[in-house]
Amino acid sequence: MTSPMPNEMQALTPRQRFRLERQRRQNYIYTVTIASMAVALVLSFLVLKGWIPLPFGQSFHAKVKYASVGDVPCLAEDVQPLAPEQVYVQVLNTTARPGIAGEATEMLKSAGYTTEDPANSNVEFPGKVRISAGPRGIEAAYTVARYFTDAHVVLSGRADNLVLVELGTFYSGRLSESDFAVVKESQSPLKAPKGCLPVDKKAIEKAQSELAGQSEQESGAAQSGETGENESAEGQPAEGETGAEAGE
């Protein structure tokens, strides 16, 4: 329907002009609606084909996968190596080669790390070096890993911050003196490998809570032992006294 000329509009009755304006508005609404639906249809098709990524919603609905025991844990950005006196480490020899755990322990001890006595493992690790630590010891594990060629760090279920170094079948021996000196003096940020998984903060809090509980139990046991010793001492006769004198 063509729009009437101005003179024709004047010739129309008010009712006819009202109906004409209403029809114009309806035509406009229908045109905009159909055009919007066509654009939405085209965009939906492109998104389904993967040609256009969604600009929203992906991060909201994405489920974060955290590291579990045996996975490679990530580090925060720009984490510096820990001071040696903050790191506690034990080296295990998983092979039949004698002396390699003691040699590695002496290397770490000479770098200033607090070490436990080296030990043997009943299960051989079929690799080079595996370094494991609980949620509280990830930074310490990556700090120690610098001293071992091709070592990889994995998450363990430990509640404390002890770092466990397992020397495997293909362990190539301790670093040369020159390489050892370079690593010892280096303060370059620690880096986790690609494919690592973030550590859940709840796991860190749980480990801290478990460790605190263990400390309280040990403290309580120590106090109970001291109390028992004091009571036993009070029941014994003083030096130089006889049993009869103590009874009096």
Secondary structure, DSSP 8 states (H G I E B T S, - for coil): -----HHHHHHS-HHHHHHHHHHHHHHHHHHHHHHHHHHHHHHHHHHHTTSS--SSSHHHH-------TTS-B---TTB----GGG-EEEEEE-SS-TTHHHHHHHHHHHTT-EE---EE-SS--SSSEEEEE-GGGHHHHHHHHTTSTTEEEEE---SS-EEEEEE-TT---S--HHHHHHHHH----B---TT-B---HHHHHHHHHHHHHHHHHHHHHHHHHHHHHHHHHHHS--TT--HHHHH-
